[in-house]
């Protein structure tokens, strides 16, 4: 018996029914198309944003065939891999002598015969802008040559054609405030150029650099430096050669081997894209193969697993739509003699039809949205797509997944429809049935087992167990949703009319409520998992970050010594250009003997100062020295963090030296330094400084309220003035100083360990000199203000420099969290809207009864709002709980790796926090459900026309 005629009829019925019930079919198609759209857009974006090998070569070479580069080893034989990244001397070759390394390499002699080339050299430079001065990189390269197409593209104006012309990237032009036609002066040699054009680097859209013709910057700068010794010569890079081989030949592996013989390394497009066999690569025999397809990270693996689960769960509302739509129609099929298998075939065919339409619509919308938002994505990633990369088999797999989702959406209704009697289907009787007692038990078991497996996987470092346990735990929550929804019905006893009806309606119709809650839960779980992991990782990075300055401050430091520093003029320049608030805090540097910043050439030719750190508990760091590894094996990550933050361990692993202090980190200053830079508001500390008592910021150096200051007063013979005052051998002094000890939290103050009054330093026979100032900023300076400040310092004689905080710029973490919240919010609104629509259709009889007994018109609207709120809020809360499982498990994986590193090196941080993204959770748990309820109430008509019963 041929089954195809039956299936043809089933598909024909399904197609006609889908066209007839356009609204309900559109709901099913939307829920299927949504995940297909997201996965398609993500696949296209990932594949397009991830450059291929050919695109990477174009970003590096442009249209050239190869790049030839000499090494620092001189003209000695080399060997390299086909990619040109790994290279080295021959295995049995001796190290080149200094004389061999100085010998020039004739790189052009290694080019293939009949080829042409361009030279490229870069150098750092300080240039003028509309606002002042900025630092940038200038590259000498003939960018108008067609060989550079694909690497550098003109976006406005014209390429440089003369030696007094220059081009700039768009980001440089925006930051500098310049326009095409303006003059740019390279400081030092004071060479001026006309800005003729704006260019972009497709592989690096954020680059800020300048481009000039070969010989127009470096050579004249060098000539100027040769004439005027006060001008520093250009610090140019070694030249590189971009080569275009003979037409049709390119640069072959044989050409590369010949170049290696003369000490030249080559990156060839032809060889990199089609490498020779290992038997022809001498270096391959001694190089371990590198697996570029590395194993996916724990976060990506877990998110992928949960994304697949999400696609299946988003079909949940489609189950309810199909079940309601097919009851009477299937009854008619049965009444005409159709078998139960044919009834099931009709339902499955409906799922296949709507799944196919949803898959096609999702794939098409994914292509359209990716193309529409392509410029925005390129700006976000910082590089242009070489082309919209399409992997046909991946797109086909995504479409098939959508089709299968549609069939799965119809599977449950098909089974139920096949079991229903014809009479029940035709009359629309729904009957009653008790909830399954097995499913919740299985759900609890799966939830418990999933959490245990995920946690064990995190502790053991097995990402597969983390992913599997997370999915199992989420499935366990799904099994418990019907019971949870039923429990909600009991909570409405003491509530007003409309929320009580909404809760009881959700509990009575669990078949449509549970799938919608599951869809919301899946979306929120994935978003919360990623958001929690991202927030935790950001907190870990913030903990590991060591600032160079106290945030919100800027430091002006002298670049010269003595009166030559001209600090008053430099201070005025900063105060006029930077957004400083309040007064400044001046500091000085202190030293013993001859000044090491001047007399540093001879061994022991200058004096030293040292704060002697006592030994013992509270002074010696237990994570350093004898017994440290044994201690690291016993302590937890929290105990390790406490020890690392203690004053005793503060300077042991890393210390930031600045402000002319050397490793002693002692500055000369007053109470204003405490206020503006240290941020220590302590009248006792300010009083101590006024009375001549130093303030110690790191308590580990103090014992019984005193510190030991050891000074070696060594004077250099070239320091004639001081040498005459201090003849004889170097003098060593050790002084016990009473100090005011600041609280332990100030031990991490960047660059300062102790503040010493000037009169105390002079009493100890030390030398003091004004060295700079601290300023408090009322906001971060703009590019224009920074450039203006550098220009003002230059006009003041360029005798001082600015130290600005290297506090990291705002990261993309906030953007990622916002995108996750928006995605989960959209899915929540969609699922809640669909189930609200189903509720309205099912509850028409109840609403008619309410109107008949005199219920106000607004009841219908408020009921829809509360029904939507119930679904959204329940799904969000369950999703938040489910999303914490993989996030916590992944952080346990990170903790395991951090503890292993810490026990290998006790000074390595093992801090692995778990930080809740409360903003994201608050947006999902409060704003989105309320918004869903308000939208449902606002879009629902409050009027109801009473229908007359037939008969």
N, C-alpha and C positions, 0 to 999 in steps of 0.2 A: 504494500500500500504506500503510495507516494504522499509524504506529509506536506509537500510544498503547497498544494492547493489550499489546505487549511491555514497555513501560515500566511499565504497571500491574502486570504479573506481577513485574517486577524490584523495584518498590517493596513489593509484598506479601511477597516473599521476604526483602527487606531488613528489613522491619518485624518479621516473625516471627523472623528470626535475631537481631535486636537484643533482643527480649523473651526469647528462649531463652538467650542468652549474656549474662545481666544484668551480671555482673561485668566482663567485657571491654568491654561497651558503655558501662558507667559510666566506665571509664578514658578512653575516647575523648571522651565527653560532658564529662568534667571538664576535659580539656585544651583543649577548644574553648570551654567556658563560662568558664574562668578569665580569658582576655583580654577576653571580652565583658563579664564582670562588672566588671573593672577600668575599661574604657573607659566603660561605662554610668555607673558610680558617679562617675567623674571628670567626665563631661559634666553629670550632674545637679548635682553639687556646684559646678562652675564656673558654670553658668548660674544656680543659685539664690543662690550667694554674691555673684555680680556683680549689684549692684542695677540694676534697670531705671530708666529716666528717671522713671517714675511713683513707684517706690519711693524714689528719691533725693528727689523733691519731698515725699513724705510724711515722710521723715526730717527735712526742713528746715521744712516748713509744718504738719505734722500734718494735720488735716482742713480747714484753712483754704484759701481759694481763692487767696490772694496775700499777699505781704509787701511793704509800702511802706516805703521808707527815704529820708530826706533825705541829700543829699551835703554835703560841706564847701564847695561853691561858692556856696551861697546860693540864693535863688529865681531862678535863671537858666534859660533854656531848655536842655533836654538832648535827646539822642537815644540810643537804646539798641537792642540786638539783642533778639529775642524771648525769648532765654533769661535776660535780665536780668543776665548776668555782664559783658558788654561794654557800656560806655556812655561817653559823653563829651559835651563841648559841641558846639554846631553848628560845622560846618567853617569858616564865615566869621565866627564870633563872636569878639570880642576877649576876652582873659582878664579874668575878673571882678576888680574892684578889691577891696582889703581891706575897704572899707565894705560892698560887696555881699556878700562872703563872711560878714560878721558878721550880716547881716539874717536873722531867723528865717524858716523855711519852714513854712507852714501845711499840714502833711501831711494831717490829717483832712479838710480841705476838698477834697481830690482823690479821696476815696473815692466809689465809685458810690452813688447815692441808694438808700436802703433797706438798706444793708449794716450789719454790726456788726463790732467790732474788739476786739483785745486789745493791750495795750502790753507791750513786753519791753525790759528793760535789765539789763546785767550789770556786775559790778565785782569786782576782786580783793580778797580779805580774808584776814586771819589770824584763825583761830577756835580755840577750845579743844576738846580731845578728851579721852578717858579717860586717855590717856598723857601729854598735854601740850598742845602747840600745833602747828598745821600751817597751811600756806597753801592756799587753794582759791579757787574762783570762786562767787559768789552771783548768781543770776539772779532778778530780780523778774518773775514771770509767774504768772498765775492758772492753774496747771496742772490744776486740777480741771475746767476748762471743756472740754466735748466737742470744741471746736475743736482741742485738743492731742492727741486720740487718734491713735495711730500714731506720734507723735513722742516722747511721754513716757507711760509706762504705770506704774500703781501695782502693786507686787508685794507689799507688806505694809503694814499700818497704814491710815492715812487721809491724804487730801490736806490741806494747810494751809487752814484756814478763817478764822483770826483773824490779826491782825498780830503776835502773839507766837508764831506757829507757823512751822515750817520743815520741809521734806522734803529727803532726801539720796539720792544714788544708792547702789546696793548696794556698789559698790567703795569709796566714801567711808566708809560705815558699817563695812565690814570693816577698812579701814586704820586708822580712828580708834578702833576698839574700842567705839564707842557702840552704844546700843540704843534702840529706839523708846520714847519717854517721857523720855529723858535731856534735860538742858539743854545748849544750845550757846551760847557767848558769843562775839560778834564783838568782837575786841580793837580798841582805839582808842576808839570810843564806849562800849564795855562794854555793848552791848545783848544781852540774853539771849532765847533762843527755845526752845520745846519741840519736840523732834524727833518729828513725828507719823507719818511714813511713809517707806517705802523705795520708790524708783522706779528704773526703768531706761530708758535710751535705746536702742531697738532698733537704731538706726544706729551707736551707739557704746557698747558694753557696758562699756568700760573707763573711761568718764568718771567723774571724782571731783568732784562739784559739789553745791551746795545750791540750793534753790528756795524763795522766799518770795513773799508777796503783794505786788503793786505798792504802793509807798509805805511799806513796813514796814521797810526797811533804809536806803535812800539818803537819804530825806528826814530822818528823825530823826538820822542820822549827820551830815548837813550842818548841822542845827540845833546839834548838840553842838559841831561844829568852829567854827561861827560864835561860840559863847559862849566856847569854850576854844581859844585860838590855839595851844596846845601839841599839839592833836590835828589830824593831817593830814586834810583833807577827803576824801571818797570820790572815787575815780578811776573814775567810772561811764562806761559807753559811751553813745553816742548812742542815743536810743530807736528801736525798730523797731515796726511795727504789723502784726499779723496780721489779715487782713481776710477776712470771709466775705460774699461778694456777695449781691445779691438772689436769692431762691430761683429756681432754674432758669436764672439769667443768668450767675452767676459774675463774673469780672473779664476783660473782653474786651480785644482789642488797641486798640480805640478808647478805652477807659478808660485804658490805659497811655499812649497818645499825649497824652491830656489831662493826665495827671499829669506827663509829661515837660515840658510847657509851663511848669509851676510849679516845676521843679527837683527832681522826685521820681523815683526809680528803682523799678521794680516787677518782682517775680518772680511770674508768674501761672501756676498749674497748667494752666489751660485753654489759654493761649497757648503755653507750653513744650511741651505734648504735641501741639498742633495749630497750629504756627506759620503766620503769614500768608505769602503769596507775597512774594518779594524786592521786587516792584514796590511793595508797600505799606510797606516798611521803609526809611525814609530812610537809615539808617546802612549798609544792605547794599551800597550803591553804592560806599562807600569802605572796606569791610572785606574783606580777603582771606578766602575760605572756609577753614574749618579742617576738615581730614580727621580725623574721630574714629576711623575704622577704620584706624589706623596699621599699617604693615607689621610683621609679627611679628619679634621679636628673633631674633638668631642662635641663642641657646640653645633657644628654643621651637621654631624651625624644625627644628633638628637632632634634638631629642628626639622631635618628632612623626614625622619620617621613620624614626627607629629604632624607635619604638613600632609603626608599621605593619609594619615588617620583623619585629618580635618576634611579632606576632599570627600571621604566616605560619609562623614557625619553631616556635612552640609546638605547631603541628599535627604536627610531626615524629614524636613518639612515636605519634601516631594512625596514621601510615603503617604503622609496624611492627605495631601491633595489628591493623589491617585485613588486612595481608598474611598474618599467621599464622592469622587467623580464617577466611579465605575459601577456603583451599586445597582441602579435600575437598569442600565444598559446591559450589564452582565446577566441580570435576571431575564431580560428579553432573549438573550442568546440561549440561556438554558431552557426557556419555555418553548423555543423553536427546535429543540432536540439536540442542542449542543452538549457535548460531553464536558466533564470537569476539566479535562486536559485542554479542550478548545477554549474554555472560559479563561483558564490560566494563560493560554497563548495570547488572547486578546489583551490582557493586562500587561504581559511582558512586551508585546509588540508596542503598546503605548509607551512603555518605558524606553524601548529602543528608539522609537521615533522622536520622542522629546529629548532623549539623551543625545541622539545624533544632531538634532537642531541646536541643542545647547552647546555641544562640542564645537560645531562649525561656527556658531555665533561667538563663543568664547575665544577661539583661535583668531577669528577675524578681528574682534575687538582688541585682543592682545597685540596684534600687529599694528592696528590703527593707533592705539594709545602709545605704544613704544615709538612709533614714527612721530607722533604729535609732540611727545615730551622729550624727544631725542636731544634738542639743544640744552634743555634743562639738565638732563642726565649727564651730558658731556661736561657742562660747567661744574656739576657736582663732583664728577670723578676727576676732572682736571685734564682730560685728554679727549680728542675726537675719535669717534668710531671710524675705523678704516672703511668699513661698509657694514650694513646690517647683516650680521652673520646668521644664517639660517641652517640649522641641522635638521634636514627633512625627517629623519627617523625619530628624532626627539619630538618634533612637532606632531608627527603622526602618533607617537606613543601617548602624548598628552591628549590628543583628540580621542584616541581609543579609550583612554582612562575616563574621559567624559561620557563616552557612550556606555561603558561598563557601569558607570555611576548611575546613569539613567535606568539601566536594566535592574541594578540592585535596588533602586528606588521603587521599582514596580514588583520586586520579588515578594515582599511581605504581603502587599494587597493581592497578588496573584494567588498565593497559598490560601489566604483567608477567603477570597472570592470562590475558589474551587471547593471550599468546604461548606459555604452557605447554601441554604435551601433556596429554591426559586421563589417560593412564597415570601420569605423574608426580604429578598432583594427587590421584588416588585412592590411590596407594601412599604418598604423603607423602614421596617422595624429593626431596631438595632440591638434590642435585647440587653441583657446585663450579664456581666461575667466578673468573677472575682479575680483580683490581681494574683499574679504568680507569686507563690511563696518561695520558689526555688531561685528565681532570678536575683532577688536581693541578697540571698545567702551567697550565691556564686559571686555577686558583685563585691560583697564585703571581703570574701576570700581573695578575689583577684586584686582588690585595692591593697589589702594588707601584704599580699605576696609581691605585688608590683613595687610598693614602697620599699620593702625589704631588699628586693633584687636591685633596685636603683641605688639605694644607699650602699649596699655591698659592692656594686660596680664602681661607685665613686671612691670608696675606701680602697678597693683593690686596683683602681686605675683602669678598669675595663670599660671602655666607652660603649661597646656593644651591649653590655648588661645595663648600663645607664639608659640607653635608648629603649631596649626591650622592657625594662622595668617601668619606665615612664609611660610607655604606651599601655602596658598591662594595668597600671594604676588608673589611667584615664578610662580604660574600658571598664574597670571595676566601678568607678564613679558613675559611668553610664548605666550599669546594671542597677544602681541604687536610685537613679533619677525617678522612676515611677513611684517608689515608696516615698521619696522626698516630696514629690508633687502631691501625693495623697496626704501627707502630713500637713502640707500647707493649707489644705481645705479645712482642717480642724482649727487652724489659727484664726479663722474668720468669725468665730462665734460672737465676739465682743466688738466687732468692727461695724462701721455704718453699712448701709445697704449695698452700695455699688462695689466697694472692695470685698465685701463678704460674698457677693454673687461671683465676682471675678475669681476669687480663690476657689470657691466650690466648683465653678465651671472648669477651671484648670484641672482640679482633682478628678472630676467626673469624666473628663475627656482627655485622659492621659495619653491616648493614642496620637493626638496631635500636639499636645503640650510637651511631652517628653522629647520628641525629636527636635523641636525648636529650641528647647533648653540645651539639648546636646550640641546643636550647631553653635549656639552662643558660647557654650562652655569650651568647645574646641578652639574657637578663634581666640577667646580670651586667654586660655591656657597657654597657647603658643606665644602670644604677645607678652604675657606676664613672665614666662620662662626666659625669653630673650631679654626683656627689660631688666629682670632681676640679675641675670648674669652680667649684662652690660653695666648696670649701676655698681655691682660688686667689683667688677674688674676696674672700673674708673676709680673707685675708692682705693683699691690696692695701688694703682699707679700714682694717685695723689699722695699716698703714704710714702711711697718710695722716692718721690720727687724731693730734691734738696734745692731750695731757692738760693740764688746768689745774692739777693737783697730781701729785706723785709717787704712783703707785698704792699703796694701803695706808696712806695718811696722811690727816690732817685738820688744818686750820689754823684757829686762833682769832685773829681780827684785831680791833683796836680800831675802834669806830665813832665815837669822839670823840678829842680830843687832850688831852695832859697828864694831870693827875690825874683829870679827869672820866671817863677811860676806865674806871677801876675794874677793871683787869684781874685782880687777885687773886680777886675774887668770881666773875668770869666763868670763870676757869680752874678754880676749884673746881666750878662748875656742870657744865663739860664732863667733868671727871674723874669725877664722880659718875654721869653719865648715859651716857657713851659707852664702848664696849668698848676702852679704850686699854690698851696694854701698855708697860711700862717707864716711864721718866721723860719729862718734857717737854723741849723745846728752845726756849728763849725767844729771840726776835729783836727787833731794834729797827730803826727807820728813821733815815736820815741825810739832812741837807740843808744847803745853804749859804745865808747871808743870811736874809731873812724866809721863813717857812714858806709855801710855795705852796698848801698845803691850807687856809690861812686867808686869806692876802692874794693872792687870785687875780683880783680884779676889775680892777685897774689893769694896763695894759700895762707890762711890765718892773718890776712891783711886788714881785717876790720873786726869790730866788736860784735858781741851777741848778747841777747837777753833771753832768758828762759824762765817760765813759770814751772817750778818743780812740782810734779804731781806726786802726792804721798802714795804710799802703798797700803794695802789692806782693804777691808770691807768698806764699801762706799767710795773708794778711791780707784782701785784696780778693777778693770772690766773682767768679769768672770768668763766672758766669751772669747777672751784673748789669752793666749799663752797656755801654760800647763793646765791640764784638766778640762780645757774648753770643750773638746770633742766628747768627752765622757759626760759632761753636763748637758750638751746638746742632745744626747741620746735619751736623756731622762725628762726633759722639759717639754711642755706643750707649746703650741704656736703663740698662745696668749702670754705665757710666761716669757717666751723669747722676746716678744714685742715689748713687754714691760722692761726687760733688761736692756734692750737696744735703745729705748727712750730714756734710760737713766743717765744722769750726768757722767757717770764713770765710763760709759761706753760711747758717749756722744761723739768724741773726736777720734775714736780709735780706727774706724773703718774709712772714713772720709772726712776731710776738713776743708772748708772753703777759706782760702787766704786772699785777702784784699786790703784795701785802705792803707797800703804801705806798711803793714804790720809784720810781715813774715809769719812764721809758724807760731810765734808767741801770742798773736792776735790781741795785742794791747793797743788801745787808742787813747789819746789824750782828749778829754772833753769834759763838759759840764752836764748839768741836769737837763738841758735842752736835748741832748743826745738820747737820754732816757725817754723823753716825751715823744720826739719825732721819729726815732728809728727803732729803739728797743721796745717801745710801747709799754713801758713800765711806769705805772702811775703809783708811786710810792713816795710819800713825803719824807720818810726816813732815809731812803736812798738819795734823794736830792739834797737833803741836809748833810749827809755823809760826804758827798762830793764837795759841797761848799766848805766843809771843815777840813778838806784835804785827805779824806779817807776814800780809797778806791772802792768801786762797786764791782764785785765779782759775779759774773753771770753763770759760771759753771761751778757748782758747789763742790765737785769732786776734787778741786785743786785747793780747797780750804781745809784746815785742820785746827779745831778750837778757835775758829773765827780769824785765822791768820793764813797767809800764803807765803811761800818761800820764793823769792825772786833772786835768781842767780844771774849775774852780769859779768861778762869778760870785757874789760876796758882795754882793748888792743888798738894801738894807733899805728897807722901806716906811715912809712917814711915820706911818702909823697904828700901826706896831709901835714904840711909844714907848720901851719898855724897851731893846730891842736897838738902836734908832736912836740913842739917847743914847750907847750904848757904841761905835757905829760911825758917826760923822758923816761927811759928805762924800760923794763920788761912789762908785759901785759899784766894788769891787775885784775884779780878775780874777787868779786864781792858777793856775799850772800846775805840778804836782808829778809827779816820777818816783818811783814806788813799786816797791820790790822785792816780788815776789809769788811764791807757790808755785803752779805751774801744774798743774792736775789733768789726768788723761788726757783725750783728745779725746772719749770717749764721754759724759763728764759735761757737755759743752756744751749738751746738750738738756734739762738740768734745768729744769723749769717754773718761771718767775718769778724765777730767781736767776742772775746772771752773775758776781757776786763777793761773797765774804763778808769783811767788814772787822772787825777787832777794835775794840772801843769806844775803847780808849786811842789807837789810830792815828787814828781819826776826830777825837778831841779834839785830838791833836797837830797836825792839819791845819787847825784852826780851824773845824771843822764842828759842827753841832748834832746831838745824838742823843737819841732818845726811845724808851722801851719801847713796842712796837707789837703784840706778839702771841706766839703759841707754836705749835710743831708737835707733833703727837702721832702715834705709830705705832699703828695699829689691829690687833688680833689677828683681826678678821673684819669683814665689812661690817655696819654698824648696821642694825637692824630699823626698821620704821616707828615702832614704839612707842618705841624708844630715841631716834630723831631727834626725835619730838614731845616727849619728856621733856626732851631737851637744850634745845630751843627754849623750853620753859616755864621751865626753870631759868635760862636767860639772861635771860628776861623778869623773873623774880623778882630777879635780880641787878642790875636797873636797865636792862637792854636797851642796854648801852653797848658791846657787842661782838657780832660775828656770826661764824658758822661758815662756813668754806669746805670743802665736801666734794668728793671727787674726782668728776668727771663721766665717769669711766671707764664705757664703755658696759655696760649690763646684758647678761647672757647672751643671745645672739641665738638666733633659731630655726634657725641653721645646724646645730647638733648634732641637733636634732629631725629636720630634713630628712634628714641623713645616716643617722640611725637608721632612719627609715621606708624609705629606699632599700635599706639593708642587709637589713631584714626582708622587703621585697618580693622582692628577689633570692634571699634565703634560702628563702622559701616556694616559689618556682618551682624552685629547685635541688632542694629536698627532693621536690617533686612529680614532676619529670622523672626524678630518680634512682630514686624508688620505682617508677615505672611501668616503667622499663627493667629494674629488678631483678625485678619480677614477670614480665616477659616472659622474662628469663633463666632464672628458675626453671621456667617452663613448657617452655622449649626444652631445658633441661638435665636433665629428669627421668631420661632414659636414663643420662646420665653419673653422676648422683647414685645411681641404683640400682646401677650397676656399682661405684661407690666403696663403697657399703654391703656389697655382696656380697663384696668382697675384704677386708673387715675395717676400713674406715675408721671412726674414732670418730664418734659421733653429732654432736658439735659441729662437724664439718667442714661440714655442710650450713648451719649457722647462720653460721659465720665466712665461708663462701664468699659468702653473700648480702651480708654486710656489706662485704666487699672489692669485690664487683661494684658496689655502690652508691657506695662511696668512689671507685672509678676514674672513674665517670661524673661525679660531682659535682666532684672535684678537677680533672679535665681541662677540664670546661666552665668552671669558675671561673677557671683560669689563662688559658685562651684569651680568655674574656670580659674579663678585666682588661686584657690586651694590646690587644684590639679597642676597648675603651672609651677608651683613652688617645688614640686617633687624633682623634676629634671634639673632645675636651677640649683637646688641645694646639692644634688648628687654630683653635678659638674664641678661645683666649687669644692666638694670633697676630693674630687680627682685632682684639682689644682693644689689643694692643701697637701695631698700626698706627695706630689712632685716638689712642692716648696719645702716640706719637711726633709725630704731626701737631700735637697741642696743645702739646707741649713745644717744637717748633720755631717755633711762633707766639709762645709766651711761654716763654722758657727756664727760668723759675722754676716752671713747672707740672711736676708729677711724671709721669714716664714709667715708673714701676716697675710692671711687670705680671708678677708671679711665677706659676710653675706649681708648685703645692703638692699633693703626693700625700696623699690621705686614708688614711693608713696604718691607722687604727683600723678604717675600713670595709673596707679590703682584707684586713686581718688577720682580721676577723670572717668574711668570705666565703671566704678561702683556707684558713683553719685550722679555725675552729669549725664552719662549716656542713658541709663534707665529712665531718668526723669525726662530727658529730651524725647525718648521714644514714647513715653506715656503722653506727653504734651502733643507731639505730632499726631499720634493716633486719635487723641481726643479732638484736636483741631480739624482733622481731615474727615471726621465722621459727622454725617448729617444727624441733627437732633430730631428731625421730623420723621414720623412713621405713619404711613397710610394704612388704616385698618382694613384688612381684607375680609370680605364676606365669605362665610363657609358655603360650600356648594350643597344644594339639597333643600 
